[in-house]
Each structure stands twice: as C-alpha cells, then as structure tokens.
Amino acid sequence: MSAREPRDQALECLYTHEMTGERPPASGRAAKLVNGVLADLEGLDRRIEDVSEHWAVSRMPVIDRNILRMALFELESEPGVPTAVVVSEAVRLASTYSTERSATFVNGVLSSLARRTRTET
C-alpha cells in the first residue's frame, strides 16, 4: 500500500471521508492534499461550479468531484508543480478510478480552472 502515489492515497481518503464521514489516516504529501481540500471544501466547490457549465458539484460522481477538488487545491497552493503535471495526474486518476468519459470531463473542467487559477495569481 505504501508504494501507491500520494495523489492516489489522498483520493482514497477523500472518497472514504465523503462516503462514511471517517477520516482515514494519511501522511506526507497525501495528508497535505487531504487537509487542504477539507479545509476549503466549500470554496473549492464554488470555484469548480463557476467553470463547470450545467454541473453542480453535488451531482458529479464522487470520484470526479474529489479529483477536481484535489487538483484545484494543488493548482492554487503549489505553484511549483507545473500545470501540465496537475492536469495529467488528475486525468490519470479519473481514467484509473472512474470512467473514460470521466477523464474527458475532468480534463475539460480542470483546464478551465487552470487557466483561471494560474493566470489570475
């Protein structure tokens, strides 16, 4: 289990938290992502809804919305991580844990978020 990527671990923790209310232990980079998302959940959701036409975050699949939350947090809080890396990792997570259609959706929403986030700051 420790060989998994921090983003994969963080996604699992966020999913578990949303589905059960429990907060599984995380450490290192995964913990930073989980804590950052949970600390600004409403704000992240609002910014995601601003760019996702006709999609309320509450209606998005659980995996997809948590991938978007995590990636947006990373875009906003870690300027040293290249935008292309954040987007490609989010698409990888969607392809791995959700559906192929989800990967396209995540890519589109996240690309819009990246343009807003990385050019306005």
Residue pairs with C-beta under 8 A, 6 or more apart in sequence:
6 28
6 29
6 30
6 33
7 30
7 33
7 70
7 89
7 93
8 93
8 96
9 26
9 30
10 26
10 29
10 30
10 31
10 33
10 34
10 37
10 70
11 63
11 66
11 67
11 70
11 93
11 97
12 24
13 23
13 24
13 26
13 30
13 34
14 34
14 37
14 38
14 66
14 69
14 70
15 62
15 63
15 66
16 22
16 23
16 24
17 23
17 24
17 34
17 38
18 62
18 66
19 62
23 34
23 38
26 34
33 70
33 73
33 74
36 73
36 77
37 44
37 66
37 69
37 70
37 73
40 73
41 69
44 68
44 69
44 72
44 73
45 57
45 65
45 69
47 72
47 113
47 116
48 57
48 65
48 68
48 69
48 72
48 109
48 113
49 55
49 56
49 57
50 116
51 109
51 112
51 113
51 116
52 60
52 109
52 112
55 109
57 65
57 68
60 68
61 98
61 102
63 93
63 94
63 97
63 98
63 102
64 94
64 98
64 102
64 105
64 106
67 90
67 93
67 94
67 97
67 98
67 106
68 90
68 106
68 109
68 110
68 113
70 90
71 86
71 87
71 89
71 90
71 106
71 110
71 113
72 110
72 113
72 117
74 81
74 86
75 83
75 86
75 113
75 114
75 117
75 118
76 117
76 121
79 118
79 121
83 114
83 118
86 110
86 114
87 107
87 110
87 111
87 114
90 106
90 107
90 110
91 103
91 106
91 107
91 110
93 106
94 102
94 103
94 105
94 106
94 107
95 102
95 103
98 106
